[in-house]
Amino acid sequence: MDVDIISESENPMLHRTDVTFELTHDEATPSRLQVRDSLAAKLNKEAGEVVIRKLDTKFGMRKTVGQAKVYETADFARDVEQDHMLERNKIVADADSEADAETEEAAEAEEA
């Protein structure tokens, strides 16, 4: 999978860069997480700092155009992005949510 950056625009108020990119892939459209990891590697960022907003593949084509938000830190991403986008990109919303998830898992294990 090849990632080409089409455009970048800085957004200093939200500590992020808005990126439009194009993927060229051999097989089916790659998953959101595969795209996020490839884009993060290309931009020398951590995966938790990249949020894939949109992927658009034309029928029968091997090219996908996408939009992403690349934050300075993962904390800025958690503060700004909506919960459903964080969930889609597998970025934990915050430490409280992580602690709640661990508590729920422990309770389910005790019940079983």
NORTA-V810683 format. One record per backbone hydrogen bond with DSSP energy under -1.0 kcal/mol. NH is the residue of the N-H (numbers start at 0). CO is the residue of the C=O. E is the energy in kcal/mol with one decimal. If there is no record, write none. Layout:
nh,co,e
NH,CO,E
NH,CO,E
This chain:
nh,co,e
1,23,-2.3
3,21,-2.6
5,19,-2.7
6,19,-1.8
8,17,-2.2
10,15,-2.6
15,10,-1.8
16,69,-2.4
17,8,-2.9
18,67,-2.9
19,6,-2.5
20,65,-2.4
21,3,-2.8
22,63,-3.4
23,1,-2.0
24,61,-2.3
34,30,-2.3
35,31,-2.5
36,32,-2.4
37,33,-2.2
38,34,-2.8
39,35,-2.6
40,36,-2.1
41,37,-2.1
42,38,-2.1
44,39,-2.8
48,45,-1.5
49,46,-1.3
50,68,-2.7
52,66,-2.4
53,66,-1.7
55,64,-2.5
60,57,-2.1
63,22,-2.1
64,55,-2.4
65,20,-2.6
66,53,-2.1
67,18,-2.7
68,50,-2.6
69,16,-2.9
70,48,-3.2
71,14,-2.1
76,72,-1.4
77,73,-2.3
78,74,-2.0
79,75,-2.1
80,76,-2.4
85,81,-1.9
86,82,-2.4
87,83,-2.2
88,84,-1.8
89,86,-1.3
90,85,-3.1
97,93,-1.7
98,94,-2.4
99,95,-2.4
100,96,-2.3
101,97,-2.0
102,98,-2.1
103,99,-2.4
104,100,-2.2
105,101,-2.1
106,102,-2.2
107,103,-2.3
108,104,-2.0
109,105,-1.9
110,106,-1.8
111,107,-1.5
